[in-house]
């Protein structure tokens, strides 16, 4: 995937589920910017952004060779704008 300033973005897709979709709808209701539109947004985790394509491919291959499934418990979530990075909002479960 191409990023800004001719960079490449390495990311993991996240399998969509109803809980994520509801969270995305809540984000969009708070921050109704079209790129957060739940009907268009693709859930993902950004791993690395770089202009060096070979570096991105090297990282991708390393991840493919050594990746093991993990399970996470999320206690807080933040929404960041990038270019430059800016925390838009944060929510923590009490």
C-alpha positions in Angstrom: 0.0 0.0 0.0 1.4 3.4 -0.8 1.6 6.0 1.9 2.2 9.7 1.8 5.4 11.2 0.4 6.0 8.1 -1.8 6.2 5.8 1.2 5.1 2.2 1.7 3.0 1.0 4.5 3.2 -2.5 6.1 0.1 -3.4 8.0 -1.8 -6.4 9.3 -5.4 -6.7 8.3 -7.8 -7.3 11.2 -10.7 -9.7 10.8 -13.9 -7.5 11.1 -16.4 -8.4 13.8 -19.5 -6.7 15.1 -17.7 -5.3 18.2 -15.1 -3.6 16.0 -17.8 -2.3 13.7 -19.7 -0.8 16.6 -16.5 0.8 17.9 -15.9 2.3 14.4 -19.4 3.7 14.3 -18.8 5.4 17.7 -15.6 6.9 16.4 -17.3 8.2 13.3 -20.1 9.7 15.4 -17.5 11.6 17.5 -15.3 12.5 14.6 -17.4 12.4 11.4 -14.5 12.5 9.0 -15.0 10.6 5.8 -11.9 8.5 6.2 -13.4 7.1 9.4 -16.7 6.2 7.7 -17.5 2.7 9.0 -18.8 1.7 5.5 -15.4 2.4 4.0 -12.8 2.0 6.7 -10.5 -1.1 6.6 -9.5 -2.3 10.1 -5.7 -2.7 10.3 -2.7 -2.4 12.5 0.1 -0.3 10.9 3.5 -2.0 11.5 5.9 0.3 9.6 6.0 3.1 7.1 9.1 3.7 5.0 10.2 5.0 1.6 12.6 2.1 1.3 10.6 -0.7 -0.4 13.3 -3.3 0.2 13.2 -2.6 3.9 9.4 -3.1 4.0 9.8 -6.4 2.2 12.5 -7.5 4.6 10.4 -6.7 7.6 7.4 -8.5 6.0 9.5 -11.6 5.4 10.8 -11.6 8.9 7.3 -11.3 10.3 6.0 -14.1 8.1 8.8 -16.4 9.3 8.6 -15.7 13.0 5.0 -14.7 13.6 3.0 -16.5 16.3 -0.6 -15.8 17.0 -1.3 -13.6 20.0 -4.3 -12.7 22.1 -4.7 -9.2 23.5 -6.9 -7.6 26.1 -7.5 -4.0 25.3 -8.0 -1.7 28.3 -7.7 1.6 26.5 -7.9 2.8 22.9 -6.6 5.9 21.3 -7.3 7.6 17.9 -4.3 9.1 16.2 -4.1 11.3 13.2 -0.8 10.8 11.4 1.4 13.2 9.4 2.3 14.5 12.0 1.1 12.1 14.8 -1.5 13.7 17.0 -3.6 12.0 19.6 -7.2 12.9 18.8 -8.8 11.1 21.7 -8.4 8.3 24.2 -10.9 6.1 26.1 -10.1 3.8 29.0 -12.4 1.1 30.5 -12.9 1.7 34.2 
